[in-house]
Each structure stands twice: as structure tokens, then as C-alpha cells.
Amino acid sequence: MSRWSLRLPSLHQGWVWWLPLAIMAVDVVVELIVRGEEPVSFMLIAVPPLASATRGPRVTALFAVVCIGLEMWMAVRRPGHFAEQHHVAVYIATLVIGVASVAFSWQRERTRQHLIRAHSAAEAMQKTLLRPVPQRLGPVHAAAFYEAGVGGTLVGGDLYDVCRTPYGVRAIIGDVRGKGLDAVQTVAAVLGSFRVSAHEWQSLSSLAERLELSITRNSPAGDHGDPELFVTALVLEFPLTGGTVRIVDRGHPEPIVVGPHGARRLVTAPALPLGLGALYPDGATDPTEHQLKPGEVLVVHTDGVSEARDAEGRFYPVLERLDERFGNGTAPDPASVVSFVRADAERWSAATDNDDRAVLALTLTPVPMR
């Protein structure tokens, strides 16, 4: 895209972009109709500030110059009025407002460029923290989505990742307590530790303990930090033998299995969230193991999905909605499940709902024989 194409109006700019031109056109038409018998040039004073709302400094300055020229032309049409006191006041007012509008436009453009750079940095951070989930890792097909609760932001307190390790395909989904920079730092610490430790620790319980240690070592608690920061999480493993999934539950919403015959919750052995393990060091973190039937999709989500409220304050019924949508005898796939939950929860939730949402769907497929 050339730099000149950036000057063209886009659909989202709408009538605001055209308003300065419309005012100038109306003013000229009215002037021609009244034939200089009534002063109408005062309307042009509003053009420069309106132009500064959608255009750059140079174009705004051009509008101001054209408006002053039109004001003088309209004054000349009335003999003896070009240098009349009121018309001179209009020229000066348009000039002063034009200069201020150019300054405002320059500041707006500067702020816009700053926001573009900040958005690009946030987007790069999101891609680094929440990398796109591969569609397939060995025998596992996967799909995911993440949506920050605060409008206009790209990074929040939810996390997920999937990787292929010597022990099978492993995945994590989690929800950091709180928001803001502390939450993002904790997300980075947990995901960084998972991406390294998932390849090093054979035991899923040991992997969860390693994640616990990463939170303790990287906790931003201090003079300005949150001493109660913790992460609810599910750590998953699809062993190399296939057909099963192992789950370590650290205080997270239970996983759901969706298949051709409906949806059901998997029973887990919940322990304290990551970061709170020191409160109960002897707490069990042994994984639970479940058999997955052909055509079944394992769905894990954060509480931003299950606690989404409608206008009447009712929670979004994840299990019931999945059962209603996919329990018709047809085997779902991860992408369709994720797409449904994303759109359905969005329709369900009220406008005031601003929690982060994340969904991860995984299914086992047979590995072809070579």
C-alpha cells in the first residue's frame, strides 16, 4: 500500500471524513443562492477543526487556507465588505482556529503512530506468549482461541500451549488470578517454564511441581506486586501409546469431552492452584487417566467462558450447549468446537462481561502405519 492510499477515506470513517467538504459545499451553494445578500461565510470557521479530526496537518492547513479564500471571495461579492470589521474578524478567527487545528492534527497523528507501535508490540508479545496452536502434533489434532477481556488489548491473564515431547503430546491451559502487568509476567513465566520442562520431566506431577517453582521464582510480589498471585491450570498428556489422556488438575474448571453421543465432564483430582502449593505441601498432584473414544474431542477452557453472564446474570452453560450442538451422532472436530464455543459464549454474555476467555480443543486420531 502506498503512502497516498492512506489518505483515502475508508468505510469506518463514514460521514465524519466527508463533513468538512459537505460544509464547504453547502456554504458555497447557499452563497450562490442568496447572491451575497446575506453573510454565510461564518460557517467556514468550523471546517478546520472538523478536518483535523480525520486528516493530517498538511491537509488541515490546506482546508484553513481554502476557507479563508472562500470567506474573502464571499466578502468581495458584497461591495465594500471585504475590509469591513466583521469580515476581518472572520478571517482572523479562521486563521487562529486553523493554526490550532493544525497543531491538534499533528498531535493526533503523533498519538496514532504511537498507538500503532504499541499495538504492534502487544501483538508481537501475544504471538510470543500465546503461539498459534499447530493443527496437528503427531496423533493429536488441536485448535484454540484466546480473547482478552479488556477491549483493545491483546494480552491478558489466560494461557495455553501444546507441544510434542519424548513422553507424548503435552498441553497446558491456565488462568492467572488478577489482571495487568503482574498477570502478564506470570503468564510469561509459566509458559516459558512449560515449554522447557515439558521435554525434561517424564512425570506429569513433576512437571506441575516445576511450574509451581517457576511461579515462586518469578513472582512479581513485592512493594507493588500481588502477594496472592496464583494460577489455576490443567496440565495434560497424551501418551505415546495413544487412546488415553492424563490430567493434573491445579484448581481449574474440569475438562469436557464432546463426542457423537453428547458431552460429559471428566472427573479429576483437583489440587491447589499453582503458586499456592506451599500452603499444603503434601497435597496430591497425581494425574488422573481417562480413555478417549474415537471421534471424541477433549475441551478445556478458562472460567471466562463458564462464568460469562447474560443480561439476567445466568452463567454460560458450557456442557449443556456443547451437548445440544454436537450430540447428534456426528463426530465433531476441534476447530468446529472452538468456533462454536467462541461465537456462542459471545452471544450469551452481556456487554459488561470483560473477563479473558480461552478454549483449547484436542482429539486423538490414529497414526497411519508406514
Solvent accessible surface area in square Angstrom, and as a share of the most:
residue,aa,sasa,rsa
1,M,195,0.87
2,S,64,0.41
3,R,162,0.59
4,W,164,0.57
5,S,39,0.25
6,L,122,0.61
7,R,127,0.46
8,L,121,0.60
9,P,45,0.28
10,S,49,0.32
11,L,180,0.89
12,H,161,0.72
13,Q,49,0.22
14,G,34,0.33
15,W,181,0.63
16,V,54,0.31
17,W,30,0.11
18,W,134,0.47
19,L,54,0.27
20,P,0,0.00
21,L,70,0.35
22,A,46,0.36
23,I,31,0.16
24,M,23,0.10
25,A,57,0.44
26,V,78,0.45
27,D,0,0.00
28,V,41,0.23
29,V,81,0.47
30,V,46,0.27
31,E,2,0.01
32,L,93,0.46
33,I,122,0.62
34,V,39,0.22
35,R,188,0.68
36,G,5,0.04
37,E,129,0.58
38,E,103,0.46
39,P,68,0.43
40,V,16,0.09
41,S,5,0.03
42,F,123,0.51
43,M,62,0.28
44,L,0,0.00
45,I,39,0.20
46,A,46,0.36
47,V,0,0.00
48,P,0,0.00
49,P,56,0.35
50,L,54,0.27
51,A,0,0.00
52,S,2,0.01
53,A,47,0.36
54,T,28,0.17
55,R,18,0.07
56,G,3,0.03
57,P,36,0.22
58,R,206,0.75
59,V,47,0.27
60,T,0,0.00
61,A,37,0.29
62,L,109,0.54
63,F,19,0.08
64,A,8,0.07
65,V,101,0.58
66,V,58,0.33
67,C,0,0.00
68,I,28,0.14
69,G,37,0.35
70,L,36,0.18
71,E,0,0.00
72,M,71,0.32
73,W,97,0.34
74,M,5,0.02
75,A,0,0.00
76,V,94,0.54
77,R,83,0.30
78,R,45,0.17
79,P,123,0.78
80,G,77,0.74
81,H,54,0.24
82,F,95,0.40
83,A,82,0.64
84,E,55,0.25
85,Q,144,0.64
86,H,131,0.59
87,H,12,0.06
88,V,55,0.31
89,A,55,0.42
90,V,25,0.14
91,Y,21,0.08
92,I,97,0.49
93,A,34,0.27
94,T,0,0.00
95,L,99,0.49
96,V,93,0.54
97,I,59,0.30
98,G,2,0.02
99,V,97,0.56
100,A,60,0.47
101,S,5,0.03
102,V,41,0.23
103,A,59,0.46
104,F,113,0.47
105,S,0,0.00
106,W,136,0.48
107,Q,87,0.39
108,R,57,0.21
109,E,34,0.15
110,R,142,0.52
111,T,59,0.34
112,R,101,0.37
113,Q,73,0.32
114,H,107,0.48
115,L,108,0.54
116,I,80,0.41
117,R,147,0.53
118,A,48,0.37
119,H,95,0.42
120,S,59,0.38
121,A,62,0.48
122,A,30,0.23
123,E,68,0.30
124,A,59,0.45
125,M,90,0.40
126,Q,41,0.18
127,K,119,0.51
128,T,89,0.52
129,L,18,0.09
130,L,16,0.08
131,R,109,0.40
132,P,112,0.70
133,V,29,0.17
134,P,62,0.39
135,Q,142,0.63
136,R,108,0.39
137,L,18,0.09
138,G,17,0.17
139,P,27,0.17
140,V,0,0.00
141,H,50,0.22
142,A,6,0.05
143,A,17,0.13
144,A,29,0.23
145,F,11,0.04
146,Y,21,0.08
147,E,62,0.28
148,A,18,0.14
149,G,16,0.16
150,V,76,0.44
151,G,72,0.70
152,G,79,0.76
153,T,63,0.37
154,L,40,0.20
155,V,26,0.15
156,G,14,0.13
157,G,2,0.02
158,D,2,0.01
159,L,0,0.00
160,Y,16,0.06
161,D,7,0.04
162,V,7,0.04
163,C,14,0.09
164,R,147,0.53
165,T,10,0.06
166,P,88,0.55
167,Y,59,0.22
168,G,2,0.02
169,V,2,0.01
170,R,0,0.00
171,A,0,0.00
172,I,0,0.00
173,I,0,0.00
174,G,0,0.00
175,D,21,0.11
176,V,5,0.03
177,R,95,0.34
178,G,40,0.39
179,K,109,0.46
180,G,48,0.46
181,L,127,0.63
182,D,32,0.17
183,A,0,0.00
184,V,25,0.14
185,Q,76,0.34
186,T,3,0.02
187,V,2,0.01
188,A,42,0.33
189,A,16,0.13
190,V,0,0.00
191,L,1,0.00
192,G,35,0.34
193,S,17,0.11
194,F,0,0.00
195,R,46,0.17
196,V,88,0.51
197,S,3,0.02
198,A,0,0.00
199,H,79,0.35
200,E,112,0.50
201,W,102,0.36
202,Q,136,0.61
203,S,53,0.34
204,L,7,0.04
205,S,16,0.10
206,S,30,0.19
207,L,0,0.00
208,A,0,0.00
209,E,97,0.43
210,R,87,0.32
211,L,0,0.00
212,E,27,0.12
213,L,63,0.31
214,S,11,0.07
215,I,5,0.03
216,T,91,0.53
217,R,166,0.61
218,N,81,0.41
219,S,46,0.30
220,P,33,0.21
221,A,47,0.36
222,G,55,0.53
223,D,142,0.74
224,H,180,0.81
225,G,19,0.18
226,D,34,0.18
227,P,115,0.73
228,E,104,0.47
229,L,14,0.07
230,F,46,0.19
231,V,0,0.00
232,T,25,0.14
233,A,0,0.00
234,L,0,0.00
235,V,0,0.00
236,L,0,0.00
237,E,4,0.02
238,F,1,0.01
239,P,8,0.05
240,L,129,0.64
241,T,128,0.74
242,G,30,0.29
243,G,23,0.22
244,T,19,0.11
245,V,0,0.00
246,R,82,0.30
247,I,1,0.01
248,V,1,0.01
249,D,4,0.02
250,R,8,0.03
251,G,33,0.31
252,H,9,0.04
253,P,38,0.24
254,E,69,0.31
255,P,0,0.00
256,I,0,0.00
257,V,1,0.00
258,V,0,0.00
259,G,3,0.03
260,P,24,0.15
261,H,176,0.78
262,G,11,0.11
263,A,19,0.15
264,R,95,0.35
265,R,99,0.36
266,L,8,0.04
267,V,117,0.67
268,T,12,0.07
269,A,45,0.35
270,P,96,0.60
271,A,20,0.15
272,L,62,0.31
273,P,20,0.13
274,L,0,0.00
275,G,25,0.24
276,L,41,0.20
277,G,17,0.16
278,A,91,0.70
279,L,137,0.68
280,Y,133,0.51
281,P,108,0.68
282,D,127,0.66
283,G,21,0.20
284,A,70,0.55
285,T,24,0.14
286,D,99,0.51
287,P,52,0.33
288,T,31,0.18
289,E,98,0.44
290,H,34,0.15
291,Q,116,0.52
292,L,12,0.06
293,K,129,0.55
294,P,128,0.81
295,G,25,0.24
296,E,13,0.06
297,V,0,0.00
298,L,0,0.00
299,V,1,0.01
300,V,0,0.00
301,H,2,0.01
302,T,0,0.00
303,D,40,0.21
304,G,0,0.00
305,V,0,0.00
306,S,27,0.17
307,E,91,0.41
308,A,0,0.00
309,R,116,0.43
310,D,17,0.09
311,A,100,0.78
312,E,134,0.60
313,G,31,0.30
314,R,133,0.49
315,F,99,0.41
316,Y,5,0.02
317,P,39,0.24
318,V,2,0.01
319,L,38,0.19
320,E,101,0.45
321,R,71,0.26
322,L,1,0.00
323,D,62,0.32
324,E,130,0.58
325,R,110,0.40
326,F,9,0.04
327,G,36,0.34
328,N,103,0.53
329,G,49,0.47
330,T,90,0.52
331,A,57,0.44
332,P,15,0.09
333,D,70,0.36
334,P,8,0.05
335,A,61,0.47
336,S,38,0.25
337,V,0,0.00
338,V,10,0.05
339,S,69,0.44
340,F,33,0.14
341,V,1,0.01
342,R,115,0.42
343,A,44,0.34
344,D,3,0.01
345,A,0,0.00
346,E,95,0.42
347,R,169,0.62
348,W,56,0.20
349,S,18,0.12
350,A,31,0.24
351,A,112,0.87
352,T,123,0.72
353,D,41,0.21
354,N,86,0.44
355,D,51,0.27
356,D,10,0.05
357,R,13,0.05
358,A,0,0.00
359,V,0,0.00
360,L,0,0.00
361,A,0,0.00
362,L,0,0.00
363,T,12,0.07
364,L,30,0.15
365,T,37,0.21
366,P,122,0.77
367,V,90,0.52
368,P,98,0.62
369,M,185,0.83
370,R,284,1.04
